[in-house]
Each structure stands twice: as structure tokens, then as C-alpha cells.
Amino acid sequence: MTQVNVTSVLPYLVSRQLLETIKCQDGQASNLHYHQQRMDKSLQALGFKNHYDLQQLISPPDNELYRCRIVYDERTVTITYLPYTKRIISTLQLVQADQLEYALKYADRNELDTLFEQRSTADDVLIIKDGLVTDTTIANIAFFDGKQWLTPRSPLLQGTTRARLLNEKQIYEADIRPSDLNYNSEFALLNAMIGFSQIKNGIILPTKS
């Protein structure tokens, strides 16, 4: 496995670490504007004023597809490039998680990993919070209603691909409840690595009683 690490240290106090994942292919980083925007907003939300310039920091290897993993806080930023293989996801298990908070993309994914263990025979879970559909453990989601693609209005995490597609008016926000779902469904998963990944014959398993 190819791994390249770059660490820059700044004189600030240590806090809980944040995470950013960026698609890098053939030496080029994708969607940097949206990743930069989210990083800046995340640091501001935690009360920090420092800024990391992704254009200056990222220098991906050439000729392959890499997952650029950035772990950062107000003091440090560590950049790792990992060869990427797409996970195949076609079935989702509905799980309830009303107490889950993931508005900032933290490197600590213990709560999400615990939910993932509840997937049973499915490939991933689809998380329900306060009666509304939110995200899977690795992606935002959108559903085709016969006319347009709808994505949950209140996701756990404001994804960068989701933000771009909303701005481009390729998807639209809506409140989506489990009762709105067709359990043999056409849905799409959205994240930085897979973009808009359409699943035409997906299966969503209802919550366990």
C-alpha cells in the first residue's frame, strides 16, 4: 500500500481532530473549493481562526486514484494518500439513532462504526434521526421520485458532493421519512470518492422490531 504523509504543526492548542477526504486522480485533487469551504467552517465552528490552504498542502501522486485523508485540528494537519477501491453497496438497513451528532466531520467515527455493526446482512445502514432519513455511515443519499432526485433536508453531515449537486440543481432538499421510502428503491449515494453513485435496484431493509 502506498502511503505518503505530510505534517505541518502550528502553535495552537490541541482539540478533537477533524477529517476531510478528497478524491485525487492522475495527480489532481477534485472539488477543492467545497472541501476548503467545509474545513474553514469547521474550524470557525470550534472557535479557531487558523486556515489551511488545501491548494498549497495537497500534492497527490500521479497516475492512480487515491483517497487523500486529511486529519486536522487547530494545531496540526496530517495528509495521507491511500489507493482507493470502491465499496459495493446495494442494500441498506434502517437504524434509529436519535442521539447521534455528526455535524462536523470528526476523525473519531466510533458512533458510526457502532451503527455499522447493526447492518445485519446489508452492506451499510441508513440512519433515521428524529423520524427523518439522514445518511449512511459513509455517504449522503438521494432518492428519485420519478421526476427529480431528493436528498434529506437535514443530513447528519453536509457533504461536499451534496453541496455541489445542490448548487448545480441536480438534487433538491426534502424531508424524507421512512414511510416515504420504496423499499425496493432507486437511490444514489453521494460522497467525495464516488461522486453521484446511482443504485438502480437497491434494497432498503426496514428497522428491526
QUIPEBEL-V484031 format. One record per pair of residues at least 24 apart in sequence whose ideal C-beta (glycine too) atoms are under 10 Angstrom apart, sorted by sequence separation. I is the first residue (numbers start at 1). GAP is how many residues later the second one is. D is the distance in Angstrom with one decimal. If there is no record, write none. Layout:
BEGIN
i=I gap=GAP d=D
i=I gap=GAP d=D
END
This chain:
BEGIN
i=18 gap=24 d=5.3
i=50 gap=24 d=5.7
i=52 gap=24 d=10.0
i=94 gap=24 d=9.7
i=95 gap=24 d=7.9
i=112 gap=24 d=9.3
i=113 gap=24 d=7.5
i=130 gap=24 d=8.1
i=135 gap=24 d=7.9
i=148 gap=24 d=5.7
i=150 gap=24 d=4.2
i=152 gap=24 d=5.2
i=18 gap=25 d=7.7
i=29 gap=25 d=7.2
i=48 gap=25 d=8.1
i=49 gap=25 d=8.5
i=50 gap=25 d=8.5
i=52 gap=25 d=5.3
i=54 gap=25 d=9.3
i=93 gap=25 d=6.6
i=95 gap=25 d=9.7
i=102 gap=25 d=9.1
i=112 gap=25 d=4.6
i=127 gap=25 d=9.8
i=129 gap=25 d=7.8
i=140 gap=25 d=9.1
i=147 gap=25 d=9.9
i=149 gap=25 d=9.8
i=150 gap=25 d=9.3
i=151 gap=25 d=8.1
i=152 gap=25 d=9.9
i=165 gap=25 d=6.8
i=171 gap=25 d=8.0
i=181 gap=25 d=8.7
i=29 gap=26 d=8.3
i=32 gap=26 d=7.5
i=48 gap=26 d=4.0
i=93 gap=26 d=4.7
i=111 gap=26 d=9.6
i=112 gap=26 d=8.3
i=126 gap=26 d=10.0
i=129 gap=26 d=9.5
i=148 gap=26 d=9.4
i=150 gap=26 d=6.5
i=164 gap=26 d=9.2
i=170 gap=26 d=7.3
i=178 gap=26 d=8.7
i=18 gap=27 d=9.7
i=46 gap=27 d=8.3
i=47 gap=27 d=8.6
i=48 gap=27 d=9.2
i=50 gap=27 d=9.6
i=52 gap=27 d=9.7
i=92 gap=27 d=8.0
i=93 gap=27 d=5.5
i=95 gap=27 d=9.7
i=100 gap=27 d=6.7
i=102 gap=27 d=9.8
i=129 gap=27 d=7.1
i=135 gap=27 d=9.2
i=144 gap=27 d=9.8
i=145 gap=27 d=9.4
i=163 gap=27 d=9.7
i=15 gap=28 d=9.5
i=18 gap=28 d=8.1
i=29 gap=28 d=9.8
i=46 gap=28 d=7.1
i=91 gap=28 d=8.5
i=93 gap=28 d=7.9
i=94 gap=28 d=9.1
i=97 gap=28 d=8.7
i=100 gap=28 d=10.0
i=101 gap=28 d=9.3
i=109 gap=28 d=7.7
i=127 gap=28 d=9.4
i=142 gap=28 d=9.0
i=143 gap=28 d=9.6
i=161 gap=28 d=9.4
i=162 gap=28 d=5.2
i=164 gap=28 d=9.8
i=178 gap=28 d=7.3
i=29 gap=29 d=4.9
i=43 gap=29 d=8.1
i=78 gap=29 d=9.7
i=91 gap=29 d=9.4
i=93 gap=29 d=3.9
i=95 gap=29 d=10.0
i=98 gap=29 d=9.9
i=100 gap=29 d=6.2
i=109 gap=29 d=9.5
i=127 gap=29 d=6.5
i=142 gap=29 d=5.0
i=145 gap=29 d=8.3
i=161 gap=29 d=4.6
i=162 gap=29 d=8.4
i=178 gap=29 d=7.2
i=16 gap=30 d=8.1
i=28 gap=30 d=9.5
i=29 gap=30 d=9.0
i=42 gap=30 d=8.7
i=43 gap=30 d=8.4
i=91 gap=30 d=7.3
i=92 gap=30 d=5.6
i=93 gap=30 d=8.6
i=95 gap=30 d=4.6
i=97 gap=30 d=5.2
i=98 gap=30 d=8.2
i=99 gap=30 d=8.5
i=142 gap=30 d=8.8
i=150 gap=30 d=9.0
i=160 gap=30 d=9.2
i=161 gap=30 d=5.8
i=165 gap=30 d=8.8
i=12 gap=31 d=9.9
i=15 gap=31 d=6.2
i=29 gap=31 d=6.1
i=39 gap=31 d=7.8
i=42 gap=31 d=9.9
i=43 gap=31 d=6.5
i=91 gap=31 d=4.2
i=92 gap=31 d=7.0
i=93 gap=31 d=7.6
i=94 gap=31 d=7.3
i=95 gap=31 d=7.3
i=96 gap=31 d=8.0
i=97 gap=31 d=7.1
i=98 gap=31 d=5.6
i=99 gap=31 d=10.0
i=140 gap=31 d=9.1
i=142 gap=31 d=9.9
i=143 gap=31 d=8.6
i=145 gap=31 d=9.7
i=159 gap=31 d=5.9
i=160 gap=31 d=8.2
i=161 gap=31 d=5.9
i=164 gap=31 d=9.2
i=165 gap=31 d=6.4
i=15 gap=32 d=9.1
i=20 gap=32 d=9.3
i=22 gap=32 d=7.6
i=27 gap=32 d=8.4
i=28 gap=32 d=7.3
i=90 gap=32 d=8.9
i=91 gap=32 d=5.2
i=92 gap=32 d=5.7
i=93 gap=32 d=4.9
i=94 gap=32 d=5.3
i=95 gap=32 d=5.9
i=96 gap=32 d=5.1
i=97 gap=32 d=5.8
i=98 gap=32 d=5.7
i=102 gap=32 d=8.9
i=142 gap=32 d=9.6
i=159 gap=32 d=6.0
i=160 gap=32 d=5.6
i=161 gap=32 d=9.0
i=164 gap=32 d=9.5
i=15 gap=33 d=7.7
i=27 gap=33 d=5.7
i=35 gap=33 d=9.2
i=39 gap=33 d=7.1
i=89 gap=33 d=8.6
i=90 gap=33 d=6.2
i=91 gap=33 d=8.0
i=92 gap=33 d=6.5
i=93 gap=33 d=7.0
i=94 gap=33 d=8.2
i=95 gap=33 d=6.8
i=96 gap=33 d=7.8
i=97 gap=33 d=9.7
i=98 gap=33 d=8.6
i=102 gap=33 d=8.1
i=143 gap=33 d=6.6
i=159 gap=33 d=7.5
i=161 gap=33 d=8.1
i=20 gap=34 d=8.2
i=24 gap=34 d=7.2
i=26 gap=34 d=8.7
i=27 gap=34 d=7.0
i=28 gap=34 d=9.3
i=73 gap=34 d=9.0
i=89 gap=34 d=4.2
i=90 gap=34 d=9.6
i=92 gap=34 d=4.2
i=93 gap=34 d=9.9
i=94 gap=34 d=5.9
i=95 gap=34 d=9.9
i=96 gap=34 d=9.6
i=100 gap=34 d=8.3
i=142 gap=34 d=9.4
i=157 gap=34 d=9.6
i=161 gap=34 d=5.9
i=162 gap=34 d=9.5
i=13 gap=35 d=8.9
i=24 gap=35 d=9.4
i=25 gap=35 d=8.1
i=26 gap=35 d=9.5
i=27 gap=35 d=4.2
i=35 gap=35 d=8.2
i=70 gap=35 d=10.0
i=71 gap=35 d=9.8
i=72 gap=35 d=8.6
i=88 gap=35 d=7.0
i=89 gap=35 d=5.3
i=91 gap=35 d=9.8
i=92 gap=35 d=9.6
i=96 gap=35 d=9.2
i=100 gap=35 d=9.9
i=102 gap=35 d=9.6
i=141 gap=35 d=8.7
i=145 gap=35 d=8.9
i=155 gap=35 d=9.5
i=161 gap=35 d=6.9
i=12 gap=36 d=6.8
i=22 gap=36 d=6.9
i=24 gap=36 d=3.6
i=26 gap=36 d=6.4
i=27 gap=36 d=7.3
i=71 gap=36 d=5.0
i=87 gap=36 d=7.4
i=151 gap=36 d=9.9
i=161 gap=36 d=9.6
i=12 gap=37 d=9.1
i=23 gap=37 d=9.4
i=24 gap=37 d=7.8
i=25 gap=37 d=9.6
i=26 gap=37 d=6.0
i=27 gap=37 d=9.1
i=29 gap=37 d=9.3
i=70 gap=37 d=9.4
i=87 gap=37 d=8.1
i=97 gap=37 d=8.3
i=143 gap=37 d=8.0
i=145 gap=37 d=9.5
i=149 gap=37 d=9.4
i=150 gap=37 d=9.9
i=151 gap=37 d=8.7
i=10 gap=38 d=9.9
i=12 gap=38 d=6.2
i=22 gap=38 d=8.6
i=24 gap=38 d=9.7
i=25 gap=38 d=8.9
i=26 gap=38 d=7.7
i=30 gap=38 d=9.4
i=39 gap=38 d=9.2
i=69 gap=38 d=8.9
i=143 gap=38 d=7.3
i=144 gap=38 d=9.6
i=149 gap=38 d=9.0
i=11 gap=39 d=9.6
i=25 gap=39 d=7.4
i=26 gap=39 d=8.2
i=27 gap=39 d=9.4
i=29 gap=39 d=6.5
i=94 gap=39 d=8.3
i=143 gap=39 d=8.1
i=149 gap=39 d=6.6
i=151 gap=39 d=7.3
i=10 gap=40 d=5.9
i=24 gap=40 d=8.6
i=25 gap=40 d=4.8
i=26 gap=40 d=9.8
i=146 gap=40 d=9.4
i=24 gap=41 d=7.4
i=25 gap=41 d=7.3
i=133 gap=41 d=9.6
i=144 gap=41 d=8.4
i=145 gap=41 d=9.5
i=149 gap=41 d=9.6
i=10 gap=42 d=8.8
i=23 gap=42 d=7.4
i=24 gap=42 d=4.4
i=95 gap=42 d=9.6
i=132 gap=42 d=10.0
i=133 gap=42 d=8.6
i=134 gap=42 d=9.0
i=143 gap=42 d=6.6
i=144 gap=42 d=4.7
i=23 gap=43 d=7.9
i=24 gap=43 d=7.6
i=93 gap=43 d=9.8
i=132 gap=43 d=5.9
i=133 gap=43 d=4.3
i=143 gap=43 d=7.3
i=144 gap=43 d=7.3
i=8 gap=44 d=7.9
i=22 gap=44 d=8.9
i=23 gap=44 d=7.2
i=24 gap=44 d=4.8
i=92 gap=44 d=6.3
i=112 gap=44 d=8.6
i=131 gap=44 d=9.2
i=132 gap=44 d=6.5
i=133 gap=44 d=6.8
i=142 gap=44 d=9.8
i=143 gap=44 d=5.1
i=144 gap=44 d=7.6
i=22 gap=45 d=7.8
i=23 gap=45 d=7.4
i=92 gap=45 d=10.0
i=112 gap=45 d=9.8
i=132 gap=45 d=6.1
i=133 gap=45 d=6.6
i=142 gap=45 d=6.6
i=143 gap=45 d=7.9
i=21 gap=46 d=6.0
i=22 gap=46 d=4.2
i=131 gap=46 d=6.1
i=132 gap=46 d=8.6
i=141 gap=46 d=5.8
i=142 gap=46 d=4.7
i=21 gap=47 d=7.0
i=22 gap=47 d=8.3
i=89 gap=47 d=7.4
i=131 gap=47 d=7.9
i=133 gap=47 d=7.7
i=141 gap=47 d=7.0
i=142 gap=47 d=8.2
i=149 gap=47 d=8.3
i=8 gap=48 d=9.9
i=20 gap=48 d=8.1
i=21 gap=48 d=5.9
i=22 gap=48 d=6.9
i=128 gap=48 d=9.8
i=131 gap=48 d=9.3
i=132 gap=48 d=9.6
i=133 gap=48 d=7.2
i=140 gap=48 d=9.1
i=141 gap=48 d=6.0
i=142 gap=48 d=6.3
i=8 gap=49 d=7.3
i=20 gap=49 d=7.9
i=21 gap=49 d=7.5
i=89 gap=49 d=8.1
i=92 gap=49 d=8.2
i=128 gap=49 d=8.4
i=139 gap=49 d=9.0
i=140 gap=49 d=7.4
i=141 gap=49 d=6.8
i=149 gap=49 d=9.1
i=19 gap=50 d=7.2
i=20 gap=50 d=4.2
i=89 gap=50 d=8.0
i=128 gap=50 d=6.0
i=139 gap=50 d=4.0
i=140 gap=50 d=4.3
i=141 gap=50 d=9.9
i=6 gap=51 d=7.0
i=19 gap=51 d=6.9
i=20 gap=51 d=8.2
i=87 gap=51 d=7.3
i=105 gap=51 d=9.8
i=106 gap=51 d=9.7
i=136 gap=51 d=9.8
i=138 gap=51 d=7.7
i=139 gap=51 d=5.6
i=140 gap=51 d=6.8
i=6 gap=52 d=8.8
i=18 gap=52 d=8.4
i=19 gap=52 d=5.8
i=20 gap=52 d=7.2
i=87 gap=52 d=9.6
i=103 gap=52 d=9.2
i=105 gap=52 d=5.8
i=126 gap=52 d=8.9
i=139 gap=52 d=4.2
i=6 gap=53 d=7.7
i=18 gap=53 d=7.3
i=19 gap=53 d=7.9
i=102 gap=53 d=9.1
i=103 gap=53 d=7.3
i=104 gap=53 d=7.9
i=105 gap=53 d=8.9
i=136 gap=53 d=6.6
i=138 gap=53 d=6.2
i=139 gap=53 d=9.3
i=17 gap=54 d=5.3
i=18 gap=54 d=5.5
i=102 gap=54 d=4.4
i=103 gap=54 d=6.8
i=104 gap=54 d=9.5
i=105 gap=54 d=8.7
i=135 gap=54 d=9.3
i=136 gap=54 d=9.7
i=139 gap=54 d=8.9
i=142 gap=54 d=7.7
i=144 gap=54 d=8.4
i=4 gap=55 d=8.5
i=17 gap=55 d=6.7
i=18 gap=55 d=6.4
i=101 gap=55 d=8.0
i=102 gap=55 d=5.4
i=103 gap=55 d=7.7
i=105 gap=55 d=9.4
i=126 gap=55 d=8.6
i=135 gap=55 d=9.1
i=136 gap=55 d=9.0
i=138 gap=55 d=8.7
i=139 gap=55 d=7.0
i=4 gap=56 d=8.3
i=17 gap=56 d=5.0
i=18 gap=56 d=9.5
i=100 gap=56 d=6.7
i=135 gap=56 d=9.4
i=138 gap=56 d=8.8
i=140 gap=56 d=9.9
i=142 gap=56 d=8.9
i=144 gap=56 d=9.3
i=4 gap=57 d=6.7
i=16 gap=57 d=7.0
i=17 gap=57 d=9.9
i=20 gap=57 d=9.4
i=22 gap=57 d=9.2
i=24 gap=57 d=6.6
i=15 gap=58 d=4.8
i=17 gap=58 d=9.6
i=24 gap=58 d=9.9
i=45 gap=58 d=8.0
i=46 gap=58 d=7.6
i=139 gap=58 d=7.8
i=141 gap=58 d=9.6
i=2 gap=59 d=6.6
i=14 gap=59 d=6.4
i=15 gap=59 d=5.8
i=17 gap=59 d=8.2
i=18 gap=59 d=9.6
i=20 gap=59 d=9.4
i=22 gap=59 d=9.7
i=25 gap=59 d=8.8
i=45 gap=59 d=6.3
i=97 gap=59 d=8.7
i=143 gap=59 d=9.5
i=13 gap=60 d=8.8
i=14 gap=60 d=7.8
i=15 gap=60 d=7.8
i=17 gap=60 d=9.7
i=24 gap=60 d=8.7
i=12 gap=61 d=7.8
i=13 gap=61 d=6.5
i=14 gap=61 d=5.5
i=17 gap=61 d=8.8
i=21 gap=61 d=9.7
i=23 gap=61 d=7.7
i=42 gap=61 d=9.2
i=43 gap=61 d=9.6
i=126 gap=61 d=8.9
i=141 gap=61 d=9.7
i=143 gap=61 d=9.5
i=2 gap=62 d=7.9
i=4 gap=62 d=8.9
i=10 gap=62 d=9.8
i=12 gap=62 d=4.0
i=13 gap=62 d=6.6
i=14 gap=62 d=8.1
i=42 gap=62 d=5.1
i=3 gap=63 d=10.0
i=10 gap=63 d=9.4
i=11 gap=63 d=9.7
i=12 gap=63 d=4.4
i=21 gap=63 d=9.6
i=41 gap=63 d=8.8
i=42 gap=63 d=6.9
i=141 gap=63 d=9.8
i=2 gap=64 d=7.8
i=4 gap=64 d=9.5
i=5 gap=64 d=10.0
i=6 gap=64 d=9.6
i=7 gap=64 d=9.7
i=8 gap=64 d=9.3
i=10 gap=64 d=7.3
i=11 gap=64 d=7.4
i=12 gap=64 d=8.7
i=42 gap=64 d=9.2
i=10 gap=65 d=5.6
i=124 gap=65 d=8.6
i=3 gap=66 d=9.7
i=9 gap=66 d=6.5
i=10 gap=66 d=7.1
i=38 gap=66 d=9.0
i=39 gap=66 d=9.1
i=8 gap=67 d=9.7
i=9 gap=67 d=5.4
i=10 gap=67 d=8.1
i=38 gap=67 d=7.2
i=8 gap=68 d=7.0
i=9 gap=68 d=8.5
i=7 gap=69 d=6.4
i=8 gap=69 d=5.4
i=9 gap=69 d=9.8
i=7 gap=70 d=7.2
i=8 gap=70 d=8.4
i=6 gap=71 d=8.1
i=7 gap=71 d=5.0
i=8 gap=71 d=8.7
i=133 gap=71 d=9.4
i=6 gap=72 d=7.2
i=7 gap=72 d=7.8
i=5 gap=73 d=6.4
i=6 gap=73 d=4.5
i=7 gap=73 d=9.9
i=5 gap=74 d=6.9
i=6 gap=74 d=8.3
i=4 gap=75 d=7.6
i=5 gap=75 d=5.6
i=6 gap=75 d=9.2
i=4 gap=76 d=6.8
i=5 gap=76 d=8.6
i=123 gap=76 d=9.9
i=126 gap=76 d=10.0
i=3 gap=77 d=5.9
i=4 gap=77 d=4.7
i=2 gap=78 d=10.0
i=3 gap=78 d=6.8
i=4 gap=78 d=9.1
i=126 gap=78 d=6.2
i=2 gap=79 d=6.8
i=3 gap=79 d=6.4
i=123 gap=79 d=9.5
i=126 gap=79 d=8.8
i=128 gap=79 d=7.0
i=2 gap=80 d=7.5
i=3 gap=80 d=9.1
i=123 gap=80 d=9.4
i=125 gap=80 d=9.3
i=1 gap=81 d=6.8
i=2 gap=81 d=5.9
i=122 gap=81 d=7.8
i=126 gap=81 d=9.6
i=1 gap=82 d=6.3
i=96 gap=82 d=9.4
i=122 gap=82 d=8.5
i=125 gap=82 d=10.0
i=122 gap=83 d=5.7
i=21 gap=84 d=8.2
i=94 gap=84 d=6.1
i=121 gap=84 d=8.0
i=19 gap=85 d=9.1
i=20 gap=85 d=6.6
i=120 gap=85 d=7.3
i=18 gap=86 d=6.2
i=19 gap=86 d=5.0
i=119 gap=86 d=8.8
i=18 gap=87 d=6.0
i=19 gap=87 d=6.3
i=20 gap=87 d=9.5
i=94 gap=87 d=8.2
i=16 gap=88 d=8.7
i=18 gap=88 d=5.9
i=19 gap=88 d=4.2
i=120 gap=88 d=7.7
i=17 gap=89 d=6.9
i=18 gap=89 d=6.5
i=19 gap=89 d=8.6
i=92 gap=89 d=9.7
i=94 gap=89 d=9.1
i=118 gap=89 d=9.7
i=16 gap=90 d=6.2
i=17 gap=90 d=4.3
i=18 gap=90 d=9.6
i=19 gap=90 d=8.1
i=118 gap=90 d=8.2
i=16 gap=91 d=8.1
i=17 gap=91 d=7.3
i=92 gap=91 d=9.7
i=16 gap=92 d=6.9
i=92 gap=93 d=8.9
i=92 gap=95 d=8.0
i=90 gap=97 d=9.7
i=92 gap=97 d=9.2
i=89 gap=98 d=9.9
i=89 gap=100 d=6.3
i=87 gap=102 d=9.5
i=89 gap=105 d=9.1
i=87 gap=106 d=9.3
i=86 gap=107 d=7.2
i=87 gap=107 d=8.5
i=92 gap=107 d=9.1
i=85 gap=108 d=9.9
i=86 gap=108 d=6.2
i=89 gap=108 d=8.1
i=91 gap=108 d=9.2
i=84 gap=109 d=6.0
i=88 gap=109 d=10.0
i=90 gap=109 d=5.6
i=84 gap=110 d=9.5
i=87 gap=110 d=10.0
i=89 gap=110 d=7.0
i=90 gap=110 d=9.3
i=91 gap=110 d=10.0
i=92 gap=110 d=7.0
i=93 gap=110 d=9.6
i=94 gap=110 d=6.4
i=95 gap=110 d=9.7
i=86 gap=111 d=8.0
i=88 gap=111 d=9.5
i=90 gap=111 d=7.0
i=91 gap=111 d=6.9
i=92 gap=111 d=7.4
i=93 gap=111 d=8.0
i=94 gap=111 d=6.4
i=96 gap=111 d=6.1
i=90 gap=112 d=5.4
i=91 gap=112 d=4.5
i=92 gap=112 d=4.9
i=93 gap=112 d=4.7
i=94 gap=112 d=5.7
i=95 gap=112 d=6.6
i=96 gap=112 d=9.5
i=89 gap=113 d=8.2
i=90 gap=113 d=6.7
i=91 gap=113 d=7.5
i=92 gap=113 d=6.9
i=93 gap=113 d=8.7
i=94 gap=113 d=4.5
i=95 gap=113 d=8.3
i=91 gap=114 d=6.7
i=93 gap=114 d=8.1
i=94 gap=114 d=8.5
i=93 gap=115 d=8.0
i=42 gap=116 d=10.0
i=21 gap=117 d=9.4
i=41 gap=117 d=8.6
i=38 gap=119 d=9.2
i=38 gap=120 d=7.0
i=37 gap=121 d=9.8
i=38 gap=121 d=8.6
i=39 gap=121 d=9.9
i=38 gap=122 d=5.9
i=37 gap=123 d=8.0
i=34 gap=124 d=9.6
i=36 gap=124 d=9.5
i=68 gap=124 d=9.0
i=34 gap=125 d=8.8
i=35 gap=125 d=5.5
i=38 gap=125 d=7.8
i=67 gap=125 d=8.5
i=68 gap=125 d=9.7
i=34 gap=126 d=3.9
i=37 gap=126 d=7.8
i=67 gap=126 d=6.0
i=33 gap=127 d=8.9
i=34 gap=127 d=7.8
i=66 gap=127 d=9.7
i=32 gap=128 d=9.4
i=34 gap=128 d=9.2
i=35 gap=128 d=9.9
i=65 gap=128 d=8.5
i=31 gap=129 d=5.5
i=34 gap=129 d=5.3
i=30 gap=130 d=9.2
i=31 gap=130 d=7.0
i=33 gap=130 d=9.6
i=34 gap=130 d=5.6
i=30 gap=131 d=9.3
i=33 gap=131 d=8.5
i=31 gap=132 d=9.1
i=31 gap=133 d=6.3
i=34 gap=133 d=8.8
i=30 gap=134 d=9.9
i=23 gap=137 d=9.8
i=22 gap=138 d=8.4
i=23 gap=138 d=9.3
i=21 gap=139 d=8.9
i=20 gap=140 d=8.5
i=35 gap=157 d=7.4
i=34 gap=158 d=8.6
i=31 gap=161 d=6.4
i=30 gap=162 d=7.2
i=29 gap=163 d=10.0
i=30 gap=163 d=9.1
i=31 gap=164 d=8.9
i=30 gap=165 d=8.4
i=23 gap=168 d=9.0
i=25 gap=168 d=10.0
i=23 gap=169 d=5.3
i=24 gap=169 d=9.8
i=21 gap=170 d=7.6
i=22 gap=170 d=5.9
i=23 gap=170 d=5.2
i=21 gap=171 d=5.2
i=22 gap=171 d=8.7
i=23 gap=171 d=8.6
i=20 gap=172 d=8.4
i=21 gap=172 d=6.7
i=23 gap=172 d=8.0
END
